[in-house]
Amino acid sequence: MQPRYEYGDEVRVTRHVRNDGTYPGLEIGDHLVKRGSTGFVTSIGTFLQDQIIYGVHFLEADKLVGCREEELIPAVDPWVPSKFEFRDKVISKITLSLQGEVVVKPGDGAEIIKVIRDHPDGVHYHARFPGRTLLVPENALDFNPEYRDTSEPRVGQPS
């Protein structure tokens, strides 16, 4: 298990980071850093011997936060903002079908499993609907009002 980043590397966080209880002085669930923010690697460690954890100093927020490797990309990589992120609860705005069979109706709920920012047709998502995971374009989804997180508005989220 070799680290992808080194001390001093500038990285970008790909999801909102909240306090999991390890950040002192804030409540569990409080926002620490917004997705898209950049910072510099100040330490490299492991968690449970199978996850690399980077201490990243986010200068704009003036916070030193532990981030998993899969939450980071090089700061020089292109950044495409997205309306949704991993674990967001969404609903379909349209009917989705596979080989002529309707598999999702408007209003059916799903959970975002993965954000695909480099899709040739714009931002897409792996969305987990009951019984199946589908690749869905951003404009076909909306926030699920039953699960809306009102604590922090996001790009494209109604306030």
ChimeraX attribute file (.defattr): number of C-alpha atoms within 10 A of each C-alpha:
attribute: neighborCount
match mode: 1-to-1
recipient: residues
	/A:1	8
	/A:2	5
	/A:3	13
	/A:4	12
	/A:5	19
	/A:6	13
	/A:7	13
	/A:8	13
	/A:9	14
	/A:10	20
	/A:11	23
	/A:12	22
	/A:13	24
	/A:14	22
	/A:15	19
	/A:16	17
	/A:17	18
	/A:18	18
	/A:19	18
	/A:20	13
	/A:21	12
	/A:22	12
	/A:23	16
	/A:24	8
	/A:25	8
	/A:26	14
	/A:27	13
	/A:28	13
	/A:29	12
	/A:30	15
	/A:31	15
	/A:32	19
	/A:33	21
	/A:34	17
	/A:35	18
	/A:36	19
	/A:37	17
	/A:38	24
	/A:39	25
	/A:40	21
	/A:41	22
	/A:42	17
	/A:43	16
	/A:44	17
	/A:45	13
	/A:46	13
	/A:47	9
	/A:48	6
	/A:49	8
	/A:50	8
	/A:51	14
	/A:52	20
	/A:53	19
	/A:54	25
	/A:55	19
	/A:56	26
	/A:57	21
	/A:58	21
	/A:59	12
	/A:60	10
	/A:61	13
	/A:62	11
	/A:63	15
	/A:64	20
	/A:65	21
	/A:66	21
	/A:67	17
	/A:68	15
	/A:69	16
	/A:70	13
	/A:71	16
	/A:72	21
	/A:73	19
	/A:74	16
	/A:75	17
	/A:76	10
	/A:77	9
	/A:78	10
	/A:79	14
	/A:80	12
	/A:81	14
	/A:82	21
	/A:83	16
	/A:84	25
	/A:85	20
	/A:86	16
	/A:87	14
	/A:88	18
	/A:89	23
	/A:90	25
	/A:91	22
	/A:92	23
	/A:93	17
	/A:94	15
	/A:95	13
	/A:96	16
	/A:97	12
	/A:98	9
	/A:99	6
	/A:100	7
	/A:101	8
	/A:102	10
	/A:103	16
	/A:104	21
	/A:105	14
	/A:106	13
	/A:107	15
	/A:108	17
	/A:109	21
	/A:110	24
	/A:111	22
	/A:112	20
	/A:113	18
	/A:114	17
	/A:115	23
	/A:116	19
	/A:117	16
	/A:118	12
	/A:119	11
	/A:120	8
	/A:121	9
	/A:122	13
	/A:123	19
	/A:124	23
	/A:125	24
	/A:126	19
	/A:127	27
	/A:128	20
	/A:129	18
	/A:130	12
	/A:131	6
	/A:132	11
	/A:133	15
	/A:134	19
	/A:135	14
	/A:136	19
	/A:137	16
	/A:138	18
	/A:139	13
	/A:140	15
	/A:141	24
	/A:142	19
	/A:143	22
	/A:144	18
	/A:145	10
	/A:146	10
	/A:147	10
	/A:148	15
	/A:149	14
	/A:150	10
	/A:151	10
	/A:152	13
	/A:153	11
	/A:154	17
	/A:155	10
	/A:156	12
	/A:157	14
	/A:158	9
	/A:159	8
